[in-house]
Amino acid sequence: MAEPNDPTAGVGAGGGFSDGDLVLLVDGKNRSYLRRLTAGGFFHSHSGLLAWDDLMGRPEGSEVRSVGGTRFLAFRPTLSDFVVKMKRGAQVIYPKDLGPMLLLADIAPGQRVLESGVGSGALSLALLRAGAEVFGYEIRPDFARRASKNVQEFLGPEALARYHLSERDCYEGIDVEDLDRVALDLPEPWRVAPHAADRLLPGGILIAYTPSVVQAARLRESLERGPWALAATVEVLQRGWHIAGEAVRPDHRMVAHTGFLTHARRLGA
Ligand code: SAH
């Protein structure tokens, strides 16, 4: 069993599947299903049952068949797989933005990170997976419970030792001291920036995800009035490509917009 502060908790061991593992089943049409393996249990597929016992002990990447003959490849889910499939309360930040957020905020093991709002816990999962200690402020207790369950499901109960959730309104203040990072995904981040400045260590980083550029601009105005430097706002565009023999072209459809990422560094006192 992993130590409570082990950032590798929840990372697949590389061994065969065993009882209680999360598994991602992918069929020939690239449809995927996220389930938990239970000894003696079954996956109810559109083409009939698949016995989980057929998968026990076998390595990731194994092929299994339902009684109706549909083939599935079985893998342990990646963090991205889990985030897009997990149960949600609030809308999540997608992997396209989670990855860049980790580097823009330079998240590293042992850092003290204030996150608000917590929502469904997608950003929490990314921060915890990167080894941070996360202090989450969320006004909706039902969302906080969902986030905590999602973290436990993917990273295991050990990760909860680094995940401190409070039912709090982040606009009213932050009571955690000596923060390395502040990560925001709530409607009015400019109302948090002054509190964040009080609690961040010199050189600390604030990052905020905002669906609207008007929110990003208001945040930038508030950063200009405070002890901040190196403020910047970016948008991450991701375009998939269809590659099949001679047919090589961009996908016809893409997600045209998710949100803007604004980040800045706390000046020395
Ligand atoms: N980043 C999250 C999604 C957050 S959705 C994820 O990736 O899963 C925005 C959340 O902010 C909602 O859950 C909402 O309840 C919460 N929220 C809104 N205003 C808040 C405030 N003033 N203080 C704390 N949480 C707030």
Boltz pocket constraint, residues with backbone or C-beta under 6 A from the ligand:
constraints:
  - pocket:
      binder: B
      contacts: [[A, 90], [A, 91], [A, 92], [A, 93], [A, 116], [A, 117], [A, 118], [A, 119], [A, 120], [A, 121], [A, 122], [A, 123], [A, 124], [A, 137], [A, 138], [A, 139], [A, 140], [A, 143], [A, 168], [A, 169], [A, 170], [A, 171], [A, 185], [A, 186], [A, 187]]
      max_distance: 6.0
